[in-house]
Amino acid sequence: MVVGQEAHPGTGAAAQPPEFRAAVDGMQRARLRPEVLCEEMPAPQRIAPYAAALTADVTVEGTDVGTGRIIVLHDPAGNDAWAGTFRCVAYVRADIDPDLVTDPLLGEVGWSWLTEALDAHGAAYAAPSGTVTRVATESFGGMGEEDGTAQIEVRASWTPAGDTGVGGAPDLTPHVEAWGELLCTAAGLEPVPEGVTAMPSRRGQRGAR
């Protein structure tokens, strides 16, 4: 799979810094669960000089139960707000039991899904920031017989730490894998048993479904 990449006008792939290309290679090496359909998406063009992005859906028995995206930004000049030259930006949305919407701990739990996934995959990070949003929908009138629905949304960003690649680029493989685990956890999938290796995600097949 080729990760979607963007750069400022006049900077083609050949002109991309080697550390950015190395970071994108790390994204491509990530292994996600087979329930995750992951593919490239256009990356934002104005947030940073270089960016790469992935989008994914979690599908169980033919039904999409979660969706998300991860964007990696790179500014060779550095960014004070990032405390570094790279930044991961992630979004996850998944259906949840409507009864959970009123749980006062839901936000804290949703944020812990991210930090625990990063720690579990050995993804060193700094300056984490984000929000957890709960959304409940009720139907009335002609739609009054429809059941209510609820979703949780996690929006987060963090700076990948550790100079382990070309030109000091961070290894983004564990960061993408942690995002994939966050997506599956939010969607209610059971954890992969210890000692069982997750198979590579289905990639680039959305149009064939």
Backbone as JSON, one array per atom type, in Angstrom:
{
  "sequence": "MVVGQEAHPGTGAAAQPPEFRAAVDGMQRARLRPEVLCEEMPAPQRIAPYAAALTADVTVEGTDVGTGRIIVLHDPAGNDAWAGTFRCVAYVRADIDPDLVTDPLLGEVGWSWLTEALDAHGAAYAAPSGTVTRVATESFGGMGEEDGTAQIEVRASWTPAGDTGVGGAPDLTPHVEAWGELLCTAAGLEPVPEGVTAMPSRRGQRGAR",
  "N": [[0.83, -1.19, 0.0], [0.49, 2.22, -0.78], [1.02, 5.04, 1.07], [-1.01, 7.91, 1.32], [0.29, 11.02, 0.41], [1.28, 14.44, 0.87], [2.68, 17.56, -0.16], [4.05, 20.89, -0.06], [3.33, 23.04, -2.89], [5.52, 22.57, -5.64], [7.26, 20.87, -4.47], [8.15, 17.82, -5.07], [8.0, 14.18, -4.81], [10.64, 13.38, -4.98], [11.91, 15.51, -3.84], [11.29, 15.41, -1.21], [12.2, 15.36, 2.23], [14.63, 12.99, 3.43], [14.11, 11.97, 5.98], [11.36, 12.24, 6.23], [10.43, 10.53, 4.21], [11.38, 8.15, 5.27], [9.82, 8.01, 7.57], [7.27, 7.67, 6.48], [7.64, 5.19, 5.3], [7.72, 3.68, 7.62], [5.05, 3.89, 8.44], [3.85, 2.34, 6.48], [4.7, -0.18, 7.13], [3.19, -0.99, 9.25], [1.19, -3.35, 11.01], [-2.08, -4.35, 11.1], [-5.2, -5.42, 12.6], [-7.22, -8.01, 11.02], [-9.86, -7.2, 10.8], [-9.77, -4.59, 10.17], [-10.04, -2.35, 7.61], [-7.85, -0.69, 5.79], [-6.63, 2.18, 4.11], [-5.05, 4.53, 1.84], [-5.38, 8.11, 2.11], [-6.11, 11.48, 1.02], [-3.77, 13.81, 2.22], [-3.69, 16.63, 4.49], [-2.81, 19.88, 3.23], [-1.92, 22.31, 4.19], [-1.23, 22.46, 6.83], [1.3, 21.61, 7.55], [4.61, 21.46, 6.05], [4.99, 18.87, 4.98], [3.07, 15.91, 4.74], [1.36, 12.86, 5.54], [-1.17, 10.34, 5.21], [-3.63, 8.04, 6.49], [-6.69, 6.19, 6.29], [-9.29, 4.33, 7.9], [-11.64, 1.63, 8.33], [-13.49, -0.3, 10.66], [-14.74, -3.45, 10.33], [-17.22, -5.76, 11.06], [-18.61, -8.81, 10.5], [-19.63, -7.88, 8.08], [-20.59, -5.38, 8.75], [-19.93, -1.97, 9.32], [-18.39, -0.82, 12.15], [-16.79, 1.04, 13.24], [-14.68, 3.87, 12.57], [-11.82, 5.7, 11.36], [-8.91, 7.87, 11.21], [-5.48, 8.62, 10.55], [-2.97, 11.02, 10.6], [0.21, 12.08, 9.68], [2.36, 14.65, 10.32], [5.01, 16.75, 9.16], [7.49, 19.07, 9.81], [10.4, 20.33, 8.89], [11.66, 22.51, 10.04], [10.85, 22.52, 12.59], [8.45, 22.8, 15.29], [7.18, 24.73, 17.81], [4.89, 24.17, 19.31], [4.61, 21.47, 18.92], [6.89, 20.44, 20.04], [8.91, 19.27, 18.58], [9.73, 17.85, 15.31], [7.96, 16.25, 14.02], [4.5, 15.24, 14.0], [1.77, 13.36, 15.12], [-1.59, 13.0, 14.24], [-4.7, 11.97, 15.16], [-7.9, 10.41, 14.65], [-10.83, 8.86, 15.82], [-13.9, 7.16, 15.57], [-16.66, 5.45, 16.91], [-19.4, 3.15, 17.32], [-21.28, 2.86, 20.34], [-22.79, 1.38, 23.28], [-25.87, 2.88, 24.02], [-26.42, 3.34, 26.73], [-23.99, 3.9, 27.86], [-23.37, 6.51, 27.4], [-24.02, 8.29, 29.42], [-22.2, 7.73, 31.36], [-20.0, 9.01, 33.65], [-17.29, 8.52, 33.58], [-16.59, 7.91, 31.02], [-15.21, 9.6, 29.2], [-12.6, 9.75, 30.34], [-11.92, 7.06, 30.28], [-11.99, 6.59, 27.51], [-9.82, 8.18, 26.68], [-7.77, 6.83, 27.95], [-7.67, 4.51, 26.45], [-6.21, 5.28, 24.23], [-3.64, 6.1, 25.31], [-2.85, 3.76, 26.6], [-2.7, 2.01, 24.45], [-0.6, 3.14, 22.96], [1.49, 2.81, 24.8], [1.5, 0.01, 25.03], [2.39, -0.78, 22.54], [4.91, 0.14, 22.5], [5.35, 2.73, 21.62], [6.96, 5.54, 21.84], [6.22, 8.79, 23.07], [5.42, 12.33, 23.18], [4.07, 15.4, 24.56], [1.13, 14.96, 24.45], [-2.25, 15.56, 23.37], [-5.76, 16.2, 23.31], [-9.28, 15.31, 22.75], [-12.26, 13.75, 24.02], [-15.34, 12.83, 22.88], [-18.79, 12.33, 23.38], [-21.67, 11.2, 21.71], [-25.12, 11.23, 21.41], [-28.11, 10.02, 19.92], [-31.53, 10.52, 19.5], [-34.76, 9.48, 18.34], [-37.78, 10.86, 16.98], [-41.34, 11.52, 16.44], [-42.35, 10.48, 13.27], [-40.22, 8.78, 13.18], [-40.02, 7.71, 15.61], [-40.08, 5.08, 16.56], [-37.63, 4.02, 16.12], [-34.59, 2.77, 17.44], [-32.48, 4.42, 19.83], [-29.2, 5.76, 19.23], [-25.65, 5.75, 19.85], [-22.4, 7.22, 19.98], [-18.82, 7.29, 20.3], [-16.19, 9.6, 20.11], [-12.82, 10.08, 19.53], [-10.33, 12.41, 19.47], [-7.06, 13.17, 18.86], [-3.64, 14.2, 19.34], [-0.11, 13.82, 19.14], [3.44, 13.92, 19.77], [5.69, 11.94, 18.15], [8.32, 10.27, 19.72], [11.87, 9.7, 20.02], [14.65, 9.2, 18.17], [15.07, 7.14, 15.72], [15.37, 6.47, 13.09], [16.18, 7.15, 9.6], [17.97, 10.11, 9.27], [17.19, 10.92, 11.78], [14.5, 10.38, 11.97], [11.43, 9.41, 13.52], [10.35, 6.08, 14.33], [7.47, 5.18, 12.91], [5.89, 2.96, 12.83], [4.96, 1.57, 15.27], [3.27, 3.56, 16.22], [1.22, 3.84, 14.34], [0.17, 1.28, 14.55], [-0.73, 1.38, 17.19], [-2.75, 3.28, 16.94], [-4.48, 1.77, 15.32], [-5.17, -0.2, 17.19], [-6.51, 1.36, 19.09], [-8.73, 2.09, 17.55], [-10.0, -0.39, 17.2], [-10.52, -1.1, 19.87], [-12.27, 0.95, 20.69], [-14.37, 0.28, 19.04], [-15.29, -1.96, 20.23], [-14.13, -4.48, 19.93], [-12.78, -7.58, 21.01], [-9.66, -7.92, 22.75], [-6.67, -9.03, 21.04], [-5.58, -12.24, 21.79], [-2.81, -12.87, 24.02], [0.27, -13.7, 22.58], [-0.76, -14.3, 20.13], [-0.41, -13.33, 16.84], [-1.37, -10.42, 15.12], [-2.9, -10.42, 11.94], [-1.9, -9.04, 8.73], [-3.56, -6.01, 7.82], [-6.45, -5.74, 5.67], [-5.99, -4.0, 2.71], [-6.56, -1.2, 0.6], [-8.84, -2.18, -0.78], [-11.38, -1.24, -0.87], [-13.1, -0.49, -2.97], [-13.73, -2.91, -4.05], [-15.53, -4.23, -2.52]],
  "CA": [[0.0, 0.0, 0.0], [1.19, 3.5, -0.8], [0.35, 5.99, 1.95], [-1.25, 9.19, 0.68], [1.24, 12.03, 0.86], [1.14, 15.78, 0.31], [3.75, 18.51, 0.14], [3.77, 22.21, -0.62], [3.58, 23.11, -4.33], [6.91, 22.69, -6.05], [8.09, 19.86, -3.79], [7.73, 16.48, -5.45], [8.46, 13.09, -3.96], [12.1, 13.35, -4.98], [12.4, 16.6, -3.02], [10.91, 15.19, 0.18], [13.34, 15.04, 3.1], [14.77, 11.55, 3.65], [13.49, 11.56, 7.23], [9.92, 12.11, 5.99], [10.22, 9.3, 3.46], [11.59, 7.05, 6.21], [8.65, 7.95, 8.45], [6.18, 7.08, 5.7], [7.95, 3.75, 5.21], [7.3, 3.09, 8.88], [3.6, 3.78, 8.41], [3.49, 1.25, 5.59], [5.04, -1.46, 7.74], [2.28, -1.29, 10.36], [0.31, -4.52, 10.88], [-3.35, -4.12, 11.78], [-6.07, -6.6, 12.66], [-7.91, -8.25, 9.74], [-11.15, -6.5, 10.76], [-9.5, -3.19, 9.81], [-9.81, -2.05, 6.2], [-7.04, 0.52, 5.83], [-6.19, 2.64, 2.8], [-4.53, 5.89, 1.82], [-6.31, 9.22, 1.94], [-5.38, 12.73, 0.79], [-3.3, 14.45, 3.46], [-3.85, 18.1, 4.48], [-1.71, 20.52, 2.52], [-1.56, 23.63, 4.72], [-0.87, 22.42, 8.25], [2.74, 21.41, 7.65], [5.19, 21.3, 4.72], [4.86, 17.5, 4.5], [2.06, 15.16, 5.49], [0.93, 11.57, 5.01], [-2.4, 10.01, 5.92], [-4.34, 6.78, 6.31], [-8.04, 6.1, 6.82], [-9.62, 2.92, 8.14], [-12.94, 1.23, 8.87], [-13.54, -1.6, 11.32], [-15.92, -4.16, 9.82], [-17.51, -7.04, 11.73], [-19.72, -9.51, 9.85], [-20.16, -7.03, 7.02], [-21.11, -4.11, 9.26], [-18.92, -1.04, 9.8], [-18.66, -0.47, 13.55], [-15.89, 2.1, 13.64], [-13.92, 4.49, 11.5], [-10.79, 6.58, 11.88], [-7.83, 8.3, 10.31], [-4.26, 9.1, 11.21], [-2.18, 11.91, 9.75], [1.54, 12.39, 10.2], [2.84, 15.94, 9.83], [6.45, 16.96, 9.33], [8.03, 20.4, 9.54], [11.84, 20.25, 9.16], [12.1, 23.64, 10.86], [10.37, 22.33, 13.95], [7.24, 23.52, 15.7], [7.24, 24.84, 19.27], [3.72, 23.52, 19.9], [4.81, 20.03, 18.84], [8.12, 20.04, 20.73], [9.6, 18.35, 17.67], [9.53, 18.12, 13.88], [6.87, 15.38, 13.56], [3.3, 15.22, 14.84], [0.71, 12.43, 14.73], [-2.93, 13.5, 14.5], [-5.57, 10.8, 14.98], [-9.35, 10.54, 14.9], [-11.53, 7.58, 15.88], [-15.33, 7.23, 15.93], [-17.22, 4.1, 16.97], [-20.69, 2.99, 17.99], [-21.24, 2.32, 21.7], [-24.09, 1.18, 23.92], [-26.41, 4.18, 24.45], [-26.39, 3.49, 28.18], [-22.67, 4.36, 28.27], [-23.22, 7.95, 27.15], [-24.14, 9.04, 30.67], [-21.15, 7.32, 32.29], [-19.09, 10.15, 33.85], [-15.9, 8.11, 33.36], [-16.39, 7.51, 29.63], [-14.14, 10.4, 28.59], [-11.32, 9.33, 30.88], [-11.66, 5.72, 29.77], [-11.68, 6.72, 26.09], [-8.45, 8.69, 26.54], [-6.84, 5.79, 28.39], [-7.51, 3.56, 25.35], [-5.1, 5.76, 23.39], [-2.34, 6.06, 25.99], [-2.49, 2.36, 26.85], [-2.31, 1.41, 23.17], [0.74, 3.64, 22.65], [2.44, 2.16, 25.7], [1.55, -1.42, 24.73], [3.13, -1.0, 21.29], [6.24, 0.72, 22.62], [5.4, 3.96, 20.83], [7.34, 6.66, 22.7], [5.55, 10.01, 22.62], [5.49, 13.51, 24.05], [3.09, 16.47, 24.33], [-0.17, 14.49, 23.98], [-3.36, 16.5, 23.52], [-6.92, 15.7, 22.59], [-10.61, 15.37, 23.34], [-13.15, 12.59, 23.88], [-16.7, 13.35, 22.73], [-19.87, 11.35, 23.33], [-22.78, 11.69, 20.9], [-26.32, 10.41, 21.53], [-29.15, 10.39, 18.98], [-32.87, 10.0, 19.77], [-35.67, 9.67, 17.21], [-39.11, 11.3, 17.38], [-42.32, 11.61, 15.37], [-42.44, 9.33, 12.39], [-39.07, 7.91, 13.4], [-39.99, 7.47, 17.05], [-39.91, 3.68, 16.9], [-36.24, 3.62, 15.93], [-33.78, 2.78, 18.65], [-31.47, 5.46, 19.94], [-27.83, 5.36, 18.93], [-24.63, 6.53, 20.55], [-21.05, 7.07, 19.45], [-17.72, 7.95, 20.99], [-15.19, 10.16, 19.2], [-11.54, 10.44, 20.14], [-9.45, 13.23, 18.62], [-5.82, 13.28, 19.63], [-2.37, 14.43, 18.64], [1.06, 13.61, 19.99], [4.71, 13.98, 19.07], [6.44, 10.68, 18.25], [9.64, 10.52, 20.29], [12.89, 8.7, 19.75], [15.26, 9.28, 16.84], [15.49, 5.78, 15.43], [15.41, 6.21, 11.66], [17.01, 7.97, 8.73], [17.93, 11.54, 9.55], [16.54, 11.17, 13.06], [13.06, 10.19, 11.86], [10.89, 8.43, 14.46], [9.74, 4.89, 13.74], [6.02, 5.38, 13.05], [5.16, 1.68, 12.81], [4.17, 1.32, 16.49], [2.25, 4.6, 16.4], [0.07, 3.47, 13.49], [-0.42, 0.08, 15.14], [-1.47, 1.81, 18.38], [-3.99, 3.89, 16.43], [-5.34, 0.67, 14.91], [-5.71, -0.84, 18.39], [-7.49, 2.3, 19.62], [-9.92, 1.99, 16.72], [-10.66, -1.66, 17.51], [-11.01, -1.05, 21.25], [-13.45, 1.81, 20.69], [-15.45, -0.42, 18.34], [-15.75, -3.05, 21.07], [-13.53, -5.77, 19.62], [-12.01, -8.19, 22.09], [-8.21, -7.85, 22.5], [-6.03, -10.22, 20.48], [-4.95, -12.99, 22.88], [-1.36, -12.79, 24.11], [0.94, -14.75, 21.82], [-1.35, -14.4, 18.79], [0.02, -12.2, 16.02], [-2.4, -9.87, 14.25], [-2.61, -10.55, 10.53], [-1.9, -7.75, 8.05], [-4.87, -5.46, 7.47], [-6.85, -5.65, 4.27], [-5.68, -2.63, 2.31], [-6.81, -0.77, -0.76], [-9.83, -3.02, -1.42], [-12.71, -0.71, -0.59], [-13.93, -0.49, -4.15], [-14.05, -4.28, -4.47], [-16.49, -4.82, -1.61]],
  "C": [[0.87, 1.24, 0.0], [0.4, 4.5, 0.04], [0.18, 7.32, 1.22], [-0.35, 10.25, 1.27], [0.94, 13.36, 0.18], [2.35, 16.6, 0.7], [3.36, 19.84, -0.47], [4.04, 22.2, -2.12], [5.05, 23.3, -4.63], [7.83, 21.72, -5.37], [7.55, 18.5, -4.13], [8.31, 15.45, -4.53], [9.98, 13.07, -3.88], [12.69, 14.42, -4.07], [12.05, 16.44, -1.55], [12.14, 14.84, 1.02], [13.43, 13.53, 3.34], [14.12, 11.1, 4.95], [11.97, 11.41, 7.08], [9.62, 10.83, 5.23], [10.41, 8.08, 4.36], [10.4, 6.89, 7.14], [7.46, 7.32, 7.73], [6.4, 5.58, 5.51], [7.52, 3.03, 6.48], [5.8, 2.93, 8.97], [3.17, 2.57, 7.59], [3.77, -0.11, 6.19], [4.08, -1.87, 8.85], [1.39, -2.48, 10.02], [-0.92, -4.28, 11.74], [-4.2, -5.38, 11.75], [-6.84, -6.77, 11.35], [-9.27, -7.58, 9.65], [-11.0, -5.06, 10.27], [-9.19, -3.09, 8.32], [-9.13, -0.69, 6.14], [-6.58, 0.9, 4.43], [-5.7, 4.07, 2.9], [-5.66, 6.9, 1.7], [-5.5, 10.49, 1.68], [-4.99, 13.37, 2.12], [-3.51, 15.96, 3.37], [-2.61, 18.77, 3.92], [-1.21, 21.79, 3.2], [-1.13, 23.61, 6.18], [0.63, 22.34, 8.43], [3.3, 21.23, 6.25], [5.01, 19.9, 4.13], [3.86, 16.76, 5.38], [1.74, 13.85, 4.77], [-0.26, 11.1, 5.83], [-2.95, 8.64, 5.54], [-5.75, 6.93, 6.86], [-8.38, 4.63, 6.98], [-11.05, 2.78, 8.64], [-12.77, -0.11, 9.56], [-14.84, -2.27, 10.92], [-16.04, -5.5, 10.51], [-18.76, -7.64, 11.1], [-20.43, -8.6, 8.84], [-20.7, -5.69, 7.46], [-19.96, -3.23, 9.75], [-19.28, -0.59, 11.21], [-17.73, 0.62, 14.06], [-15.13, 2.65, 12.45], [-12.87, 5.43, 12.1], [-9.8, 6.99, 10.82], [-6.64, 8.72, 11.16], [-3.44, 9.88, 10.19], [-0.85, 12.16, 10.43], [2.04, 13.66, 9.53], [4.34, 16.06, 10.08], [6.82, 18.37, 8.91], [9.51, 20.36, 9.89], [12.35, 21.37, 10.06], [11.67, 23.5, 12.31], [9.16, 23.18, 14.25], [7.22, 23.53, 17.23], [6.07, 24.12, 19.94], [3.86, 22.0, 19.9], [5.94, 19.55, 19.74], [8.87, 19.02, 19.9], [9.33, 18.73, 16.23], [8.45, 17.23, 13.26], [5.69, 15.48, 14.53], [2.3, 14.22, 14.28], [-0.63, 13.04, 15.14], [-3.91, 12.37, 14.18], [-7.01, 11.13, 15.32], [-9.95, 9.14, 14.87], [-12.98, 7.83, 16.26], [-15.9, 5.82, 15.89], [-18.57, 4.12, 17.67], [-20.49, 2.4, 19.38], [-22.66, 2.1, 22.19], [-24.62, 2.53, 24.39], [-26.37, 4.41, 25.95], [-25.05, 4.05, 28.68], [-22.5, 5.87, 28.15], [-23.24, 8.75, 28.44], [-23.08, 8.66, 31.69], [-20.15, 8.46, 32.46], [-17.62, 9.81, 33.58], [-15.6, 7.8, 31.9], [-15.26, 8.29, 28.97], [-12.76, 9.96, 29.04], [-10.93, 7.95, 30.35], [-11.27, 5.78, 28.29], [-10.27, 7.23, 25.85], [-7.44, 7.63, 26.94], [-6.65, 4.73, 27.3], [-6.33, 3.97, 24.46], [-3.76, 5.59, 24.09], [-1.9, 4.62, 26.26], [-2.07, 1.66, 25.57], [-0.91, 1.86, 22.77], [1.78, 2.94, 23.51], [2.61, 0.69, 25.34], [2.38, -1.71, 23.49], [4.53, -0.39, 21.34], [6.42, 1.98, 21.81], [5.7, 5.14, 21.77], [6.71, 7.94, 22.16], [5.7, 11.11, 23.65], [4.36, 14.47, 23.66], [1.76, 15.96, 23.8], [-1.27, 15.52, 24.25], [-4.57, 15.92, 22.79], [-8.22, 15.84, 23.35], [-11.31, 14.03, 23.14], [-14.58, 13.13, 23.92], [-17.69, 12.2, 22.67], [-21.05, 11.97, 22.59], [-23.95, 10.72, 21.03], [-27.39, 10.93, 20.58], [-30.46, 9.72, 19.38], [-33.77, 10.34, 18.6], [-37.07, 10.0, 17.72], [-40.05, 11.32, 16.17], [-42.4, 10.33, 14.57], [-41.3, 8.35, 12.54], [-38.97, 7.46, 14.86], [-39.76, 6.03, 17.44], [-38.47, 3.19, 16.72], [-35.47, 3.73, 17.23], [-32.8, 3.94, 18.64], [-30.09, 4.9, 19.64], [-26.86, 6.24, 19.69], [-23.26, 6.23, 19.94], [-20.06, 7.75, 20.38], [-16.72, 8.41, 19.93], [-13.95, 10.54, 19.99], [-10.72, 11.21, 19.11], [-8.19, 13.49, 19.43], [-4.65, 13.62, 18.73], [-1.24, 14.23, 19.64], [2.32, 13.68, 19.12], [5.44, 12.66, 19.24], [7.86, 10.97, 18.71], [10.6, 9.4, 19.92], [13.41, 8.78, 18.34], [15.84, 7.91, 16.49], [15.65, 5.49, 13.95], [16.34, 7.13, 10.92], [16.85, 9.44, 9.09], [17.27, 11.88, 10.87], [15.04, 11.0, 13.02], [12.58, 9.17, 12.89], [10.34, 7.23, 13.7], [8.23, 4.98, 13.97], [5.23, 4.08, 13.05], [4.36, 1.46, 14.09], [3.08, 2.36, 16.72], [1.01, 4.29, 15.57], [-0.62, 2.22, 14.06], [-1.21, 0.41, 16.41], [-2.78, 2.47, 17.99], [-4.97, 2.8, 15.99], [-5.95, -0.03, 16.11], [-6.75, 0.06, 19.05], [-8.8, 2.18, 18.86], [-10.7, 0.72, 17.06], [-11.23, -1.68, 18.92], [-12.28, -0.21, 21.33], [-14.65, 1.13, 20.05], [-15.93, -1.65, 19.1], [-15.19, -4.41, 20.74], [-12.74, -6.28, 20.82], [-10.52, -8.09, 21.75], [-7.71, -9.14, 21.86], [-5.33, -10.95, 21.61], [-3.43, -12.88, 22.84], [-0.74, -13.98, 23.38], [0.38, -14.96, 20.43], [-0.97, -13.15, 18.02], [-1.11, -11.73, 15.12], [-1.97, -10.01, 12.8], [-2.57, -9.17, 9.89], [-3.31, -7.3, 7.71], [-5.15, -5.61, 5.99], [-6.66, -4.2, 3.83], [-6.03, -2.39, 0.85], [-7.85, -1.58, -1.49], [-11.23, -2.48, -1.28], [-13.63, -0.79, -1.81], [-14.37, -1.88, -4.58], [-15.14, -4.89, -3.59], [-17.88, -4.8, -2.22]]
}
